[in-house]
Amino acid sequence: MNVFLHELKSYRKSTIIWSISMAALIIFFLSMYPSFSSSASLVKKILEGYPEPIRKAFGISIDDITKFLGFYSYVFSFVVLGGAIQSMNYGISTISKEIKLKTADFLMTKPIPRNEILTSKLLASLTPIVITDIIYLVTAYITAESVTKESFNIKLFFMVSVTLFFVEVIFMSIGVLISAVVGKIKSTISLSLGIVFTFYIIGMLQATLNDKAMKYITPFKYFDTQYIIKNSSYDVTFVIISILIVLISIFLSYVFFLKRDIHAV
């Protein structure tokens, strides 16, 4: 039994749904850009009427919102939120769905080492994310070229866009660790939404309060799009933190999964 192919097949429907949803989302958002750029002064005047804490919470920069990369970095935050939900859901489902469906003991009777089973499941969870991101990236670039008449830095556009994958890998690894530690999880989507939105709200609070310490708490702030656009690079500190979170989460997932007692049905 090829665990990887079996798992990949189970993700087929959700991969299609997420890919279409993410592509449709960025097409919808970017199609609004011509209106923003053509009414720049009016847009700025309207945004100035919003309290500054609200603008900070949603990452709105009055000076940059009417420029393409500034507008893109703003709408991109909602795309990342969707990607985080998808990856967290996949991560939590990695192990928990076997226990929920009462198929874990059957899987363990197969002549496959536990570490190989988890590796196959991890790769199967990561593959749909990669597919979704590729479709998103191609769609975003084509749409960007279609809706804007001004030239924009393509390198920065891709540097911002690929952070979607980085954030997703972080959330997926955390999700896998949760599934390896926690017992039976009744609803993976409910838990995924709860965790992701908690981190997202923390990110909004951090932007509002401008508390540097809070940036370390939420992965949504590890790849600040405004920092990337301004410096043409990623913040090395948060890149290292991201790598450590992923490696430690995956390592602990193997430790807990290999020692875990799987009860028969």
TARAQUI-V666066 format. One record per residue. PHI is phi in whole degrees, 0 to 359 (* if undefined). OMEGA is omega in whole degrees, 0 to 359 (* if undefined). Layout:
# TARAQUI-V666066
[[PHI OMEGA] [PHI OMEGA]]
This chain:
# TARAQUI-V666066
[[* 178] [273 184] [297 182] [300 182] [294 178] [297 180] [293 181] [298 178] [295 181] [291 180] [268 188] [302 183] [295 182] [293 178] [297 179] [297 181] [297 181] [293 180] [296 179] [295 182] [296 181] [294 179] [294 180] [295 181] [297 183] [287 176] [295 180] [297 182] [294 184] [290 178] [293 178] [275 185] [299 179] [306 179] [292 178] [296 184] [290 181] [284 180] [239 186] [304 183] [296 180] [293 179] [299 179] [298 181] [295 179] [295 182] [294 178] [295 179] [283 178] [277 177] [302 182] [301 178] [301 179] [292 179] [297 180] [293 182] [300 181] [263 176] [67 181] [265 175] [251 184] [300 183] [286 186] [252 188] [297 181] [269 173] [266 189] [301 183] [296 176] [294 178] [294 181] [296 180] [296 178] [290 182] [290 181] [297 180] [299 179] [285 176] [294 179] [298 177] [300 178] [296 179] [296 179] [295 178] [296 179] [300 184] [291 177] [296 179] [297 178] [296 181] [297 180] [294 181] [288 186] [311 181] [249 188] [298 183] [292 178] [293 180] [288 180] [296 181] [273 178] [60 178] [246 184] [297 182] [295 177] [296 181] [296 182] [289 180] [281 179] [286 182] [285 180] [229 179] [299 181] [300 181] [296 178] [289 178] [297 181] [294 178] [299 180] [297 180] [292 178] [296 179] [295 179] [292 178] [284 182] [285 183] [301 178] [299 178] [294 179] [297 179] [298 179] [299 182] [292 178] [296 179] [297 178] [298 184] [299 179] [296 180] [297 181] [297 182] [292 180] [297 180] [294 179] [299 179] [294 183] [278 189] [267 183] [249 178] [265 179] [277 177] [279 177] [225 183] [287 183] [295 179] [299 179] [294 178] [301 180] [286 178] [297 177] [292 186] [296 184] [287 176] [295 174] [303 181] [294 180] [300 180] [294 180] [297 180] [296 178] [299 182] [293 179] [295 180] [295 176] [296 179] [296 178] [297 179] [298 179] [299 181] [293 180] [280 184] [268 184] [285 178] [285 181] [291 178] [253 185] [292 183] [224 181] [291 182] [292 179] [296 179] [295 179] [299 179] [299 181] [298 181] [292 183] [297 181] [292 175] [297 177] [297 181] [293 179] [295 176] [299 178] [296 178] [295 178] [295 179] [297 179] [294 180] [291 183] [274 183] [55 180] [270 183] [295 181] [296 182] [291 179] [297 182] [284 184] [278 187] [246 178] [300 180] [295 181] [254 182] [287 180] [237 182] [290 183] [296 178] [294 177] [295 181] [297 181] [295 182] [287 187] [253 182] [56 180] [199 175] [265 176] [285 186] [302 181] [302 182] [283 174] [295 179] [296 179] [299 180] [299 180] [297 180] [296 179] [299 181] [296 183] [296 181] [293 180] [297 180] [293 179] [300 180] [294 178] [298 177] [295 181] [300 182] [290 183] [291 182] [290 181] [263 188] [288 175] [276 179] [255 183] [279 179] [287 179] [287 *]]
